[in-house]
Amino acid sequence: MEVLVKELVAEATKLLKQNNISDADTDSWLLAEHILGCTRQKYFMNPSLKVNDDLAGTYKRAVLKRANHTPLQHITGTQCFMDYTFKVNENVLIPRPETELLVDRIVRFVGDKKVSVLDMCTGSGCIAISIDKMCGSAIVDAVDISEKTLDVAKENNKINNANVHFIHSDLFDNVEKKYDIIVSNPPYIPSADIDELMEEVKKHEPTIALDGKKDGLLFYKRICSQANDYLNENGKIYFEIGYDQGGAVKKLLKENHFKNIQVLKDLSGLDRMVIAGKE
């Protein structure tokens, strides 16, 4: 027996809306593309398109997961970032579009120069791998404290044919050399704010990648206090930050003798990254 794709997607969209999924229409079609192999374009070319019962059942089960606020990316298993595909699961933070702005800023600065880059708190590896792929002469290392997280990052390294070297370390503990650039998107959500996050985030993404402790600034403090020892002369540091952390992170960098500190905004006009140079 076969089922109309049109009916499946309509039922899915209705269920997702009933469960307060904000992008219900988009997500129902993305799941249709992932599971049924049917894009909107393919459907509009053939509105009577049908799929068999097995595929329909698989699709419905996936929609139920999404209705229960499982992130779409955990259902599909991937997330696109800087036009590369990254595996994601419960052990890594799902790459966000805002972080692409950080990578783009570094890539434009580096160009074809031969530089060494350290990505601190690498997570899925999306920052390190994208820089490695887009900057042909860059030598990129990446650090994370979680071995499970590094397993995912290493797999993404293979998937994208990148050459990032990964280091299991609590920040700089196992780092042995100096770099031209240190970049980090560390945990920066204040502990008390974790419960206020979307259900998809607080229940499905790793708390270790979110929790910046009491004021959200713990990892900025730790990195800033040590980074000068791991930067070459004329080295630069790049941070992603929370929307209200620009002033605090700028102050931390200044206290640790960094120069030419810039707080830059994202496309929504919110503070999103801080760049500074070594003393």
SESE-81801 format. One record per residue (C-alpha): residue number from 1; x, y, z; residue in three letters. Coordinates in steps of 0.25 Angstrom, whole numbers, padded with zeros to 4 digits. Each point is the difference from the previous one (the first is absolute). Layout:
REM residues N
> NUM X Y Z Ala
...
REM end
This chain:
REM residues 279
> 1 0000 0000 0000 Met
> 2 0005 0014 -0003 Glu
> 3 -0003 0014 0007 Val
> 4 0000 0013 -0007 Leu
> 5 0012 0009 0005 Val
> 6 -0009 0012 0000 Lys
> 7 -0009 -0007 0011 Glu
> 8 0012 -0004 0008 Leu
> 9 0006 0014 0000 Val
> 10 -0013 0007 0003 Ala
> 11 -0002 -0010 0012 Glu
> 12 0014 0003 0005 Ala
> 13 -0001 0015 -0001 Thr
> 14 -0013 -0001 0008 Lys
> 15 0006 -0008 0011 Leu
> 16 0013 0008 0001 Leu
> 17 -0008 0013 0001 Lys
> 18 -0009 -0006 0011 Gln
> 19 0013 -0003 0008 Asn
> 20 0005 0014 -0002 Asn
> 21 0011 -0003 -0010 Ile
> 22 0003 0014 -0005 Ser
> 23 0005 -0005 -0014 Asp
> 24 -0011 -0010 -0002 Ala
> 25 -0002 0001 -0015 Asp
> 26 0015 0001 -0003 Thr
> 27 0004 -0012 0009 Asp
> 28 -0011 -0009 -0006 Ser
> 29 0006 0002 -0013 Trp
> 30 0014 -0001 0004 Leu
> 31 -0004 -0014 0006 Leu
> 32 -0007 -0003 -0013 Ala
> 33 0013 0003 -0008 Glu
> 34 0008 -0008 0010 His
> 35 -0008 -0013 0001 Ile
> 36 -0009 0000 -0012 Leu
> 37 0009 0006 -0010 Gly
> 38 -0010 0011 -0003 Cys
> 39 0003 0014 -0001 Thr
> 40 -0011 0011 -0002 Arg
> 41 0005 0002 -0014 Gln
> 42 -0002 -0015 -0003 Lys
> 43 -0014 0000 0007 Tyr
> 44 -0004 0012 -0008 Phe
> 45 0004 -0006 -0013 Met
> 46 -0008 -0013 0004 Asn
> 47 -0011 0004 0010 Pro
> 48 -0005 -0015 0000 Ser
> 49 0013 -0005 0004 Leu
> 50 -0001 -0012 0010 Lys
> 51 0009 -0009 0008 Val
> 52 -0002 -0014 0006 Asn
> 53 -0005 -0003 0014 Asp
> 54 0014 -0003 0006 Asp
> 55 0006 0014 -0004 Leu
> 56 -0013 0007 0004 Ala
> 57 0001 -0007 0014 Gly
> 58 0015 0004 0001 Thr
> 59 -0004 0014 -0003 Tyr
> 60 -0011 0000 0010 Lys
> 61 0009 -0005 0011 Arg
> 62 0010 0011 -0003 Ala
> 63 -0011 0011 0000 Val
> 64 -0004 -0006 0014 Leu
> 65 0014 0002 0005 Lys
> 66 0000 0015 -0005 Arg
> 67 -0013 0002 0006 Ala
> 68 0006 -0004 0014 Asn
> 69 0011 0011 -0003 His
> 70 0011 -0009 -0004 Thr
> 71 0009 0009 -0009 Pro
> 72 -0002 -0002 -0015 Leu
> 73 0015 -0001 -0001 Gln
> 74 0000 -0012 0010 His
> 75 -0011 -0007 -0009 Ile
> 76 0008 0002 -0013 Thr
> 77 0013 -0001 0007 Gly
> 78 0007 0011 -0007 Thr
> 79 0001 0015 -0001 Gln
> 80 0005 0009 -0011 Cys
> 81 0010 0010 0004 Phe
> 82 0008 0009 -0010 Met
> 83 -0005 -0009 -0011 Asp
> 84 0006 -0012 0006 Tyr
> 85 -0007 -0012 0007 Thr
> 86 0002 -0003 0014 Phe
> 87 -0005 -0012 0008 Lys
> 88 -0007 0004 0013 Val
> 89 -0005 -0008 0012 Asn
> 90 -0003 0002 0015 Glu
> 91 0015 0001 0002 Asn
> 92 0002 0013 -0007 Val
> 93 -0006 0014 -0002 Leu
> 94 -0007 0002 -0013 Ile
> 95 0007 0010 -0008 Pro
> 96 -0007 0013 -0001 Arg
> 97 -0001 0010 -0012 Pro
> 98 0006 0011 0010 Glu
> 99 0013 -0008 0001 Thr
> 100 0002 0001 -0015 Glu
> 101 0002 0015 0002 Leu
> 102 0012 -0003 0009 Leu
> 103 0006 -0010 -0010 Val
> 104 -0003 0010 -0012 Asp
> 105 0008 0011 0008 Arg
> 106 0012 -0010 0002 Ile
> 107 0000 -0005 -0014 Val
> 108 0000 0014 -0006 Arg
> 109 0012 0004 0009 Phe
> 110 0008 -0013 -0003 Val
> 111 -0002 -0001 -0015 Gly
> 112 0011 -0008 -0005 Asp
> 113 0010 0003 0011 Lys
> 114 0007 -0011 0007 Lys
> 115 -0005 0001 0014 Val
> 116 -0002 -0009 0012 Ser
> 117 -0014 0000 0006 Val
> 118 -0005 -0006 0013 Leu
> 119 -0015 -0002 0002 Asp
> 120 -0003 -0001 0015 Met
> 121 -0013 -0008 0004 Cys
> 122 -0001 -0005 -0014 Thr
> 123 -0013 -0008 0002 Gly
> 124 -0004 -0006 -0014 Ser
> 125 0013 0006 -0006 Gly
> 126 -0008 0009 -0009 Cys
> 127 0008 0012 0003 Ile
> 128 0014 -0007 -0002 Ala
> 129 -0004 -0009 -0012 Ile
> 130 -0006 0012 -0007 Ser
> 131 0012 0009 0002 Ile
> 132 0009 -0012 -0004 Asp
> 133 -0008 -0002 -0013 Lys
> 134 -0001 0014 -0004 Met
> 135 0014 0005 0004 Cys
> 136 0009 -0009 -0008 Gly
> 137 0013 0004 0007 Ser
> 138 -0006 0000 0014 Ala
> 139 0005 -0011 0010 Ile
> 140 -0012 -0002 0010 Val
> 141 0000 -0007 0013 Asp
> 142 -0013 -0002 0008 Ala
> 143 -0002 -0002 0015 Val
> 144 -0012 -0006 0008 Asp
> 145 -0001 -0006 0014 Ile
> 146 -0010 -0011 -0004 Ser
> 147 0005 -0012 -0007 Glu
> 148 -0014 -0003 -0005 Lys
> 149 0000 0013 -0006 Thr
> 150 0013 -0002 -0006 Leu
> 151 -0004 -0013 -0006 Asp
> 152 -0011 0008 -0008 Val
> 153 0009 0011 -0004 Ala
> 154 0010 -0010 -0005 Lys
> 155 -0011 -0007 -0008 Glu
> 156 -0003 0014 -0006 Asn
> 157 0014 0002 -0004 Asn
> 158 0000 -0013 -0008 Lys
> 159 -0014 0003 -0006 Ile
> 160 0005 0014 -0005 Asn
> 161 0014 -0005 -0004 Asn
> 162 0007 0010 0009 Ala
> 163 0013 -0001 0008 Asn
> 164 -0003 0006 0013 Val
> 165 0008 -0006 0012 His
> 166 -0008 -0002 0012 Phe
> 167 0005 0001 0015 Ile
> 168 -0007 -0006 0012 His
> 169 0002 0011 0010 Ser
> 170 -0007 0008 0011 Asp
> 171 0003 0014 -0007 Leu
> 172 0015 0002 -0001 Phe
> 173 0004 -0012 0009 Asp
> 174 0006 -0009 -0011 Asn
> 175 0003 0011 -0011 Val
> 176 0015 0001 -0002 Glu
> 177 0002 0010 -0011 Lys
> 178 -0003 0015 -0004 Lys
> 179 -0010 0004 -0010 Tyr
> 180 -0003 0012 -0009 Asp
> 181 -0015 0000 0003 Ile
> 182 -0008 -0006 0011 Ile
> 183 -0015 -0001 -0002 Val
> 184 -0010 -0004 0010 Ser
> 185 -0015 -0002 0001 Asn
> 186 0000 -0004 0014 Pro
> 187 -0012 -0003 0009 Pro
> 188 -0006 0013 0004 Tyr
> 189 -0014 -0002 0005 Ile
> 190 -0001 0004 0015 Pro
> 191 -0004 -0012 0008 Ser
> 192 -0013 0006 0005 Ala
> 193 -0004 0003 -0014 Asp
> 194 0001 -0015 -0005 Ile
> 195 -0014 -0003 0004 Asp
> 196 -0006 0011 -0008 Glu
> 197 0006 -0005 -0013 Leu
> 198 -0009 -0006 -0011 Met
> 199 -0003 -0015 0003 Glu
> 200 0008 -0005 -0012 Glu
> 201 0012 0007 0006 Val
> 202 -0001 -0003 0015 Lys
> 203 -0004 -0014 -0001 Lys
> 204 0007 -0005 -0012 His
> 205 0013 0008 -0002 Glu
> 206 0012 -0003 0010 Pro
> 207 0000 0009 0012 Thr
> 208 0015 0000 0000 Ile
> 209 0000 0008 -0013 Ala
> 210 -0010 0010 0005 Leu
> 211 0003 0003 0015 Asp
> 212 0009 0011 0002 Gly
> 213 -0002 -0001 0015 Lys
> 214 -0006 0011 0009 Lys
> 215 0002 0012 -0008 Asp
> 216 0003 -0007 -0014 Gly
> 217 0014 0005 0000 Leu
> 218 0008 -0011 0006 Leu
> 219 0006 -0005 -0013 Phe
> 220 0003 0014 -0005 Tyr
> 221 0008 0003 0013 Lys
> 222 0008 -0013 -0001 Arg
> 223 0003 0002 -0014 Ile
> 224 0004 0015 0001 Cys
> 225 0009 -0003 0012 Ser
> 226 0008 -0010 -0008 Gln
> 227 -0001 0003 -0015 Ala
> 228 0012 0010 0000 Asn
> 229 0009 -0012 0003 Asp
> 230 -0005 -0007 -0012 Tyr
> 231 -0001 0011 -0010 Leu
> 232 0012 0003 -0009 Asn
> 233 0004 0015 -0002 Glu
> 234 -0011 0008 -0007 Asn
> 235 -0009 -0012 0003 Gly
> 236 -0015 0003 0001 Lys
> 237 -0012 -0006 0008 Ile
> 238 -0014 -0002 -0005 Tyr
> 239 -0012 -0003 0009 Phe
> 240 -0015 -0002 -0002 Glu
> 241 -0008 0006 0011 Ile
> 242 -0014 0001 0005 Gly
> 243 -0008 0012 -0004 Tyr
> 244 0002 0007 0013 Asp
> 245 0015 -0003 0003 Gln
> 246 0008 0009 -0009 Gly
> 247 0004 0010 0011 Gly
> 248 0003 -0011 0010 Ala
> 249 0009 -0008 -0010 Val
> 250 0007 0013 -0005 Lys
> 251 0003 0004 0015 Lys
> 252 0006 -0014 0002 Leu
> 253 0009 0001 -0012 Leu
> 254 0004 0014 0004 Lys
> 255 0004 -0005 0014 Glu
> 256 0008 -0011 -0007 Asn
> 257 0008 0010 -0008 His
> 258 -0007 -0002 -0014 Phe
> 259 0000 0011 -0009 Lys
> 260 -0009 0006 -0012 Asn
> 261 -0012 -0007 0006 Ile
> 262 -0012 0000 -0009 Gln
> 263 -0015 -0004 0004 Val
> 264 -0007 -0004 -0013 Leu
> 265 -0015 -0001 -0003 Lys
> 266 -0008 -0011 -0007 Asp
> 267 -0010 0002 -0011 Leu
> 268 -0011 0003 0011 Ser
> 269 0009 0011 0006 Gly
> 270 0004 -0008 0012 Leu
> 271 0014 -0001 0006 Asp
> 272 0005 -0013 -0005 Arg
> 273 0015 -0001 -0001 Met
> 274 0012 0007 0006 Val
> 275 0014 0001 -0007 Ile
> 276 0013 0004 0007 Ala
> 277 0015 0000 -0002 Gly
> 278 0011 -0005 0008 Lys
> 279 0007 0011 0009 Glu
REM end
